[in-house]
Amino acid sequence: MANLADSYPSTWHLAARAKRRMPFFAWEYLDSGTGMERLVDRNRAALDAVRIVPRVMQGRYTPDVATRLMGRDYAVPFGIAPVGMSGLMWPGAENMLARAAQTHSLPFGLSMVANETPEMVAGHAPDMTWMQIYPPREADVLDDLLARVRAAGIDTIIVTVDVPVGSRRERQLAAGLTVPPRMTPRTFWRVAKRPHWALATLHYGQPRFRTLERYFPAASMKEAAKLIGTIVDGRPNWDDLDRIRAGWEGNLVVKGVLHPADAEKVIAHGADAIWVSNHGGRQFDGAPAAIDALPGVVKTVSGRVPVLFDSGIRGGLDILRALALGADFCFLGRAFLYAVAALGDRGADHACTILRQDLENNMIQIGARSIADIGGRVIIDE
Ligand SMILES: Cc1cc2nc3c(=O)[nH]c(=O)nc-3n(C[C@H](O)[C@H](O)[C@H](O)COP(=O)(O)O)c2cc1C
């Protein structure tokens, strides 16, 4: 294969290859939003509308993209957002991403409903694994999960609060996505057309909910999916957050905040960081673009805790935009899975490299020398 940097210079190039390698139902699961998918478009359009006026004649320098967050040093100001069922996108995706995260010194958020365990992933990324949870209803499940995460040496949990209930995800429904995949002639045909994915799945085994399956050991995949629904479908409230805070002494990040008043409450309930996100447009199609909600949260938080950001980021320029609007750190969900589905292990590594290069290049374009040097340069003049 030709040089990766030339063949896949951006995450858009990786997405195009991923689409050709994944079965249709898996692609639809990864790529879709919900409803009319206006929010997916809005996230993108609002990011594109953020303009930064370059400062010129800054001379020759290499920008310093390293940053510190919640007591840890990271080589870059971005990480991998938690993505459920990553193993359906590409078998072993979680392990590939974890290894790349460790190599590139950036955080990897393992979803509670991904297909690998915190124990396994922390083995690949001992310093870089964060664990995402949906507040489980059962107290003993929560206690056990937190104990496992702690024992695996993970010091940061992400509590996702923007899924009060599953969204409808019409594109996924229409694609016939079921867990486990139902082997209808249509599914069979779709898998047969993607031989690399099919072989990798044969080799690795069907995706399983490995983190959660110990809580229902005898269940089939189908029953497991239902049981997970009951564990996860908590319609969480502030007491749930207090319960988690009381049981977790490490860093606690609350993910899925858009409203400044919620940001204020999240701080009052003891979070160590706030993650501004609309779940990549997958939950409520009527929400504002996450980048439009960011400045309000940043203003309210006013430096008391770090503000993290995701939803719509596809390149280094988007990271620069979010940092310029006050985010301390950014995450990407789909882009990293496109990379792994496109190129496996090499894809995870390559995505980290091109995102870093794109960020560095754009920092030089505007004359920024460090992450701290990025803020306060934005104009939005739509
Ligand atoms: C296929 C898919 C599955 C996801 N699963 C989870 C999940 O299990 N937990 C979670 O907190 N967020 C989940 N998210 C949301 C991501 O963490 C992140 O907020 C979102 O992908 C950011 O938008 P982006 O994909 O445009 O970067 C998922 C996103 C996608 C695309």
The ligand as an ORCA input file, in Angstrom:
! r2SCAN-3c Opt
* xyz 0 1
  C     -21.284      4.690     17.420
  C     -21.211      5.572     18.630
  C     -21.395      4.997     19.881
  C     -21.284      5.794     21.024
  N     -21.380      5.210     22.264
  C     -21.175      5.975     23.364
  C     -21.139      5.370     24.642
  O     -21.253      4.154     24.791
  N     -20.956      6.181     25.720
  C     -20.803      7.548     25.596
  O     -20.626      8.239     26.590
  N     -20.817      8.123     24.379
  C     -20.984      7.389     23.282
  N     -20.957      7.975     22.044
  C     -20.729      9.432     21.939
  C     -19.233      9.732     21.848
  O     -18.587      9.492     23.063
  C     -19.000     11.207     21.480
  O     -19.704     12.019     22.369
  C     -19.412     11.530     20.044
  O     -19.061     10.479     19.173
  C     -18.727     12.821     19.612
  O     -19.081     13.157     18.316
  P     -18.184     12.779     17.032
  O     -18.479     11.348     16.721
  O     -18.707     13.708     15.988
  O     -16.741     13.009     17.396
  C     -21.044      7.186     20.896
  C     -20.880      7.745     19.623
  C     -20.933      6.937     18.503
  C     -20.702      7.565     17.158
*
